[in-house]
Amino acid sequence: MSPGSSFGGNSQRKAPRSSNSPIPPPSPNFSYGDQDLVLREDYGAVIKNARELLGITQEELGHKINEKPSMLGHLENGSMKPDDSLARKLEHALKIRLFVSEDEELTPPSSA
């Protein structure tokens, strides 16, 4: 085996992250390209409506996106906000938009 191979005792490893290292909280804004996007205020209702329209339970959705059904319940009732990664998984699985531009969020829905 050559001296520079990855097998053996001379390989370099990254130091594990210290457990007391601060982990930054998820940002309320999400940047996509040059757009600043925000989590829509009615995210819980949007998630629940989309799930029900697809005819799936919280358990089935949880299995699909590898998350606990109880966590989905917290999202749907608004007691928990999804982080960016989870919101993107939900957007993909449910075919919805949870991140919108600040302009869209500030514009009231038109009444018909």
Sequence and secondary structure as in RCSB ss.txt:
>XXXX:A:sequence
MSPGSSFGGNSQRKAPRSSNSPIPPPSPNFSYGDQDLVLREDYGAVIKNARELLGITQEELGHKINEKPSMLGHL
ENGSMKPDDSLARKLEHALKIRLFVSEDEELTPPSSA
>XXXX:A:secstr
  TTSSSSTT        TTS      SEEEETTEEEEE TTHHHHHHHHHHHHT  HHHHHHHHT  HHHHHHH
HTTSS   HHHHHHHHHHHT   EEEHHHHHS     
